[in-house]
Amino acid sequence: MTRICVGRSRKLPGAEPYSSEGFTVSVEVETEIVTSEELCMKARTLFDEVNATLEAEVAGCKRPPRRGGSESAGRDAFVWGPASNGAQADAEAGNGNQPATGRQISYLLSLGVRNDIATRDKLERYIRDDLRFGCGLKELTRIQASSAIDALVALGNGKDEG
């Protein structure tokens, strides 16, 4: 008896800043399959089904709009808009030139691993050279770190969709 386990998950921005909503679909099947070709075909079929189920679940989710800080709409008004990791709020509050937070650095390292930028040195080079910040992780400001996060998230989204 062979057991096949297939799972997929996705996180989307939540209604509040720095929040997220997670979706997960997992399937575990026992089968009599013995050849590797049959096993690969069965796993691919299961993955396709899990992926379609996850996409349907995400598409059917009734998510509330993100909260915004628009002056005309009021401080706590709900506004539709793209996800943001706080760069605009930091800039408006005058925090943008302060050093990046530990959480930002940690998230950048995590995003680097997800995007096959597996070592800290490669991530430092990517931030310094490819994103043209001219500095490494420890020297980033909050706004630069926020922009780097956005760039790495976009890089990962493009890779997932391809």
Summary of the structure (lengths in Angstrom):
residues: 162
radius of gyration: 20.2
end to end distance: 34.1
largest distance: 64.9
contacts: 408
relative contact order: 0.11
helix: 48%
strand: 17%
